[in-house]
């Protein structure tokens, strides 16, 4: 392409030659320069008009700003509505948790009002109307505080239930012999050896030699000896002045000081000591006084261990202690 430039004053002309690529580059540079000039002019006019309130420019700015604010408000409202629904769901779950806590607290022996909490601590109710941002924040803070309160109370409840479970594990409710039937019950009877009336201080479980003897509850072995009347004997301390005694074993599998679990095999049935046949003699002593083991064993078939009254009559205590000679 040839471009001729003419000077009208000097009547001169000058010819410039451009190739195709050169001409295209020139057009691109001109278009880019025109675009930058237009953007700069638009920006300057728009800002100046917006600051000085030119009629047309000011109206355009207000329309743009109004649309932007409406979009932002709509976005905020949608998020607030979603948060309000989620808060309502959380509050419903906390209400269910509170009801469950009241039921479990009754099983743990706690006052349900301790789980319910003091008046005015139930949290903010999520209303059906649209909530503002401060109201949503206030509801979230209330639910967070209520969650911490429920966590603390349920932790106490868990501790109480664990304590009760441990106490139950230390109460002799496990039958010491799986064979089952009781040969001689607790109480006064005719001694099978002397033929005289005597107090039988435990339960006799007839079983063949070698039958496993099981710990009626968890505890610590305090006695493991060969007694002239009880034969191979074991005593386990379960705490709270409660001891179980297992007598006439053919073989003892534990020693003094051992920690024992409920149901653990501790010995084997035999007929050692003052005995007329193969059986286990099982006793329960509270504060050193023999108690009827059936009261404890029957408690194992109930929802909670039976509370056994300890004999407190001193005359009766002396009678039981004097009659504590084993009858086998």
CORWOHU-V825174 format. One record per backbone hydrogen bond with DSSP energy under -1.0 kcal/mol. NH is the residue of the N-H (numbers start at 1). CO is the residue of the C=O. E is the energy in kcal/mol with one decimal. If there is no record, write none. Layout:
nh: {NH;NH}
co: {CO;CO}
e: {E;E}
This chain:
nh: {3;5;7;11;12;14;16;18;23;24;25;26;27;28;29;30;31;32;33;34;35;36;37;38;39;40;41;42;43;44;45;46;47;48;49;50;51;52;53;54;58;59;60;61;62;63;64;65;66;67;68;69;70;71;72;73;74;75;76;77;78;79;80;81;82;83;84;85;86;87;88;89;90;91;92;93;94;95;96;97;98;99;100;101;102;103;104;105;106;107;108;110;114;116;117;121;136;137;138;139;140;141;142;143;144;145;146;147;148;149;150;151;152;153;154;155;156;157;158;159;160;161;162;163;164;165;166;167;168;169;171;173;174;181;183;187;189;191;195;198;200;203;204;205;207;210;211;213;214;215;218;219;220;221;222;223;225;227;231;233;234;235;236;237;238;242;243;244;245;246;247;248;249;250;251;253;257;258;260;263;264;266;267;268;269;274;275;279;280;281;282;283;285;286;287;289;291;295;297;298;301;302;317;318;319;320;321;322;323;324}
co: {16;14;12;7;7;5;3;1;19;20;21;22;23;24;25;26;27;28;29;30;31;32;33;34;35;36;37;38;39;40;41;42;43;44;45;46;47;48;49;49;54;55;56;57;58;59;60;61;62;63;64;65;66;67;68;69;70;71;72;73;74;75;76;77;78;79;80;81;82;83;84;85;86;87;88;89;90;91;92;93;94;95;96;97;98;99;100;101;102;103;104;105;111;112;113;118;132;133;134;135;136;137;138;139;140;141;142;143;144;145;146;147;148;149;150;151;152;153;154;155;156;157;158;159;160;161;162;163;164;165;168;171;216;179;204;200;198;196;191;189;187;282;184;280;278;269;208;267;176;264;169;260;237;258;235;235;233;231;227;225;246;223;244;220;242;239;285;236;283;234;281;230;232;268;268;266;221;255;219;215;261;213;213;251;211;229;273;270;205;247;203;245;243;289;241;286;284;292;293;294;298;299;313;314;315;316;317;318;319;321}
e: {-4.2;-3.9;-4.1;-1.2;-1.2;-3.5;-4.1;-3.7;-2.4;-2.2;-2.3;-2.1;-2.1;-2.2;-2.4;-2.3;-2.5;-2.5;-2.4;-2.3;-2.2;-2.4;-2.2;-2.3;-2.6;-2.5;-2.4;-2.7;-2.7;-2.4;-2.7;-2.9;-2.5;-2.3;-2.6;-2.4;-2.6;-2.4;-1.1;-2.1;-3.4;-1.6;-2.2;-2.5;-2.3;-2.3;-2.5;-2.9;-2.8;-2.4;-2.2;-2.7;-2.4;-2.2;-2.4;-2.9;-2.5;-2.5;-2.5;-2.7;-2.5;-2.0;-2.5;-2.5;-2.1;-2.5;-2.4;-2.2;-2.3;-2.5;-2.2;-2.1;-2.3;-2.6;-2.0;-2.1;-2.3;-1.9;-2.0;-2.5;-2.4;-2.1;-2.5;-2.6;-2.0;-1.8;-2.6;-2.4;-1.5;-1.3;-1.8;-3.0;-2.2;-2.1;-1.8;-1.4;-2.4;-2.4;-2.4;-2.4;-2.4;-2.3;-2.2;-2.4;-2.2;-2.3;-2.4;-2.4;-2.1;-2.0;-2.6;-2.4;-2.3;-2.4;-2.7;-1.8;-1.9;-2.3;-2.7;-2.2;-2.4;-2.6;-2.5;-2.3;-2.5;-2.5;-2.5;-2.2;-2.7;-2.1;-1.3;-1.8;-2.0;-1.0;-3.5;-2.4;-2.5;-3.9;-2.4;-3.3;-3.3;-2.7;-2.2;-2.6;-1.2;-2.4;-1.9;-2.8;-3.1;-2.3;-2.4;-1.9;-2.3;-2.4;-2.4;-1.6;-1.9;-3.6;-1.8;-3.1;-2.3;-2.5;-2.4;-3.2;-3.0;-1.0;-2.7;-2.2;-2.3;-2.8;-2.3;-2.9;-1.9;-2.4;-1.1;-2.9;-2.8;-1.9;-3.3;-2.6;-2.0;-2.8;-1.2;-2.2;-2.8;-2.5;-1.5;-2.1;-1.9;-1.4;-2.9;-2.2;-3.2;-2.5;-3.2;-1.8;-3.1;-1.4;-2.6;-2.8;-1.4;-1.4;-2.4;-2.3;-1.9;-2.7;-2.7;-2.3;-1.7;-1.2}
